[in-house]
Amino acid sequence: MRHLDRAFLIAGLAYGAVGMALGLYMAASNIHVQHVTHAHIMLVGFLLSIIYAIIHKLWLAPSTSWVRRLQFGLHHAGTVFMVSGLFLLYQGIASPATLEPVLAISSIAVLVALIMMAGFVLMSYQEFEPQTS
């Protein structure tokens, strides 16, 4: 994955399409039980992925390091499991006790990915800091 900015952008747009489709379904059916799932798709999946794409494009030097790929994978794995768990929970397909570990671990994965991105940004400022003699 050479261009993480594009990968985050494409993933974000895909999440946006899924989130909007769920929103349209809820509006058309007048059944809004999945509003929490919809919000998480749009915020964690769409918006955060788009923000990561912008950060990669504007502030981070291109890199194929395993740490950057790990952050990408961690964010998306966490997002997919979080959204899937919420969907199953609010649809009544699985019990809260069953889904609690999935939701907890996926939430932690998304948080760790966010902290990693903050670290990338902070390290990029050190890389481009003007040299003083």
C-alpha positions in Angstrom: 0.0 0.0 0.0 2.0 2.9 -1.3 -0.6 5.7 -1.0 -2.3 5.5 2.3 -4.0 8.8 1.7 -5.9 7.3 -1.3 -6.6 4.1 0.6 -8.1 6.1 3.5 -10.1 8.2 1.1 -11.5 5.3 -0.8 -12.4 3.4 2.4 -14.0 6.6 3.8 -16.1 7.1 0.7 -17.2 3.4 0.9 -18.2 3.9 4.6 -20.0 7.1 3.6 -22.0 5.2 0.9 -22.9 2.4 3.4 -23.9 4.9 6.1 -26.0 7.0 3.8 -27.7 3.9 2.5 -28.6 2.8 6.0 -29.8 6.4 6.7 -32.0 6.3 3.6 -33.4 2.9 4.6 -34.3 4.2 8.1 -35.9 7.3 6.6 -37.9 5.3 4.1 -39.0 2.6 6.5 -39.6 5.0 9.4 -37.7 2.5 11.5 -34.8 4.3 13.2 -33.5 1.5 15.5 -30.1 1.6 13.8 -29.4 5.3 14.4 -26.4 4.5 16.6 -25.0 2.2 14.0 -25.6 4.9 11.3 -23.8 7.5 13.4 -20.8 5.3 14.0 -20.5 4.4 10.3 -20.6 8.1 9.4 -18.3 9.4 12.1 -15.8 6.6 12.7 -15.9 5.1 9.3 -16.5 8.0 6.9 -15.3 11.2 8.7 -12.3 9.8 10.6 -11.1 8.0 7.5 -11.4 11.2 5.4 -9.5 13.1 8.1 -6.8 10.5 8.1 -6.6 10.8 4.3 -6.2 14.6 4.6 -3.5 14.2 7.3 -1.6 11.7 5.1 -1.8 14.0 2.1 -1.0 17.3 3.7 1.2 16.6 6.7 2.9 13.2 6.5 5.6 12.2 4.1 4.8 9.2 2.0 5.7 6.0 3.7 5.2 2.3 3.3 6.4 1.5 6.8 4.7 -1.4 8.6 3.7 0.9 11.4 1.6 3.1 9.1 0.0 0.0 7.5 -0.7 -1.4 11.0 -2.5 1.8 11.9 -4.5 1.6 8.7 -5.5 -2.0 9.4 -6.2 -1.4 13.0 -8.5 1.5 12.3 -10.5 -0.4 9.6 -10.6 -3.7 11.5 -11.8 -1.8 14.6 -14.4 0.1 12.6 -15.8 -2.9 10.8 -16.1 -5.0 14.0 -17.6 -2.0 15.9 -20.2 -1.2 13.3 -21.0 -4.9 12.8 -21.4 -5.4 16.5 -23.6 -2.4 16.8 -25.8 -3.5 14.0 -26.2 -7.0 15.5 -26.9 -5.4 18.9 -29.6 -2.9 17.8 -31.2 -5.4 15.4 -31.6 -7.8 18.3 -29.7 -10.6 16.6 -27.1 -11.0 19.4 -27.2 -10.3 23.1 -25.3 -7.4 24.8 -23.3 -9.9 26.8 -22.2 -11.7 23.6 -21.3 -8.4 21.8 -19.7 -6.6 24.8 -16.2 -8.0 24.2 -16.3 -7.4 20.4 -17.5 -3.8 21.0 -14.9 -3.2 23.7 -12.0 -4.6 21.7 -13.0 -2.8 18.5 -13.4 0.5 20.3 -9.9 0.1 21.8 -8.5 -0.7 18.4 -10.0 2.5 16.9 -8.7 4.5 19.9 -5.2 3.0 19.5 -5.2 3.8 15.8 -6.1 7.4 16.6 -3.3 7.7 19.1 -0.9 6.2 16.5 -2.0 8.9 14.0 -1.4 11.6 16.6 2.1 10.1 17.1 2.7 10.2 13.3 1.7 13.9 13.2 3.8 14.8 16.2 6.8 13.0 14.7 6.3 14.7 11.4 6.7 18.1 13.1 10.0 17.0 14.5 11.2 15.9 11.1 10.5 19.2 9.5 11.5 21.5 12.4 14.0 24.2 11.2 17.6 23.6 12.3 19.0 26.2 14.5 22.8 26.6 15.0 
